[in-house]
């Protein structure tokens, strides 16, 4: 079962280069936060802006730094299914727990084309595959009925779902549903979701873990009250191109620098000021 809070790790930069030391420290820090696992080279990692050498450096750093028992899955995306398959072949040498795989971007295939895409990938590996439905990036949505058909493949085990209106349709399928739209996390849980792959976990992993615990133990009202307080902070983190705001907030605690890679621009001064207020809000929530 793929459940709990998974963190899609950012890629720290310093003077244009990967800050390996800070990335190691992030892995060690989040390993103590109560999360279930980590995603390497996802969209929050600015993976599309990394060279092949940089991608290997990031993956090696995360895999080496992750403690035994903390699974790491790897993001796989792009345009051409054949390139997805080649990437899977390259990744098979790594000690990873599975793959987070998106639809091909730009092409906007129909549902038959999406089935073909994911079936080619599922047939290339025996490791678990988490489907990634992120239409605002790929231009196409994976229909719940397509997910149902894909679950005939034993290694297609979960979906990171970014369209909240799909949550209810997915609840009875033999697949674990992980929320991919942070502000809809509680709604996902309350419709049977198993957890979330949440970029906001960079700043509030412990609070999200606690909210899931409450929701899963019959305390939905208290979970809702806590998430309602947390939601404005979560939404603020996505008010600039991801992961600009997240990196800016992490920089307050000197975990990493706020540096991003163009064309992603850093958080502007007005947003940084609002993030400082949000940072204090999180501090107050933990003090309760």
Order of alpha helices (4+ residues) and beta strands (2+ residues): beta-beta-beta-alpha-beta-alpha-beta-alpha-beta-alpha-beta-alpha-alpha-beta-alpha-beta-alpha-beta-alpha-alpha-alpha-alpha
